[in-house]
């Protein structure tokens, strides 16, 4: 087992350090070898996998940093760093510390770390980027709230997940992070009482898979979920071993009264953390309300889960009326331009679409605004053109805006403008903005050029200036 250090981060850039930052010592007594502290990072771009490269690693022999292939602390290790000292990218590479690239379907990397009460050291500095990979997240599965599955009946269903998606949707006191998540939405047709049971389908070594979940609502959006109205992140394995629970979890006042809580959490609760008994109180629902449900499995593997509804006192549910039903969103190179097309099966209160462009998959700018049909029950095709794409990978995001102004991000996609021999200008600046290094080079030589530069000890920023005038600001570069 492990303890979450922070919520999952979706990124394709940035720097990851120990809790001491770039130079001070990391703290003693961080977790333990049995329960280390872990943090998960996932690609923010579809069809990509996250890569970590170490530029420094000073860790005592009594402490250890593990790098794991996936979004869970139980995923297989790609490597471990302990009893080491390397103060540059080349030195860390020579010791076999990276680069570490995820091959998990989630595209994620998880780092778990522990230190004991003895002497410590100055820790590590690693940078992230994303590498195109066929195994990475496809942006279509319901592991992101934007790709939510609509539930149209109270029929029992089964599902499983490949990871947390490319968006960090949750970070609340109950469901602190997503690991292997699935998202659902439903609308209450007639009011009454709602119960549900999540039944893990795998019981490895006789212990059920550990499922956490949170229900948000009523009448919220993916971008503004707020705090969950019902939630349980209770540790199923502990409950199974200590309270007689079967490993199931969900909404049921009867079960909430039946099973004791593991470490003193109150009964009759609506939300519960790891100390709970896996059950919370019944939910009274009213006609017209819409809810979102996230089910997140704690560890890798397993066969998924069954979810069973129990609706009483007249309650019924159906599919919510979503603003649009999107069939596809695709891009295609057309000479020196990129065409973008998408199709809706139906539209309801759809004012317009916004197509956004990015060169890094994280920072988007508006490319085009396209009016919607407002109301339509027949397929509608849309088209726009990016006449000035950047060399390399171009990322596009489709946003839909309701007639009441509510915005929803629908899909992302990417296309490549091939110019592998592009001549660019490579520059390095210090943090005061002074130019420290400049050269012309072929863009495919970037990594070798970066590692060949000799600079005084310090922190720098890199920049690549393309022949079309666009500028890619790089990550912080630390030279020891």
Order of alpha helices (4+ residues) and beta strands (2+ residues): beta-beta-beta-beta-beta-beta-beta-beta-alpha-beta-beta-beta-beta-beta-beta-beta-beta-beta-alpha-beta-alpha-beta-beta-beta-beta-beta-beta-beta-beta-beta-beta-beta-beta-beta-beta-alpha-beta-beta
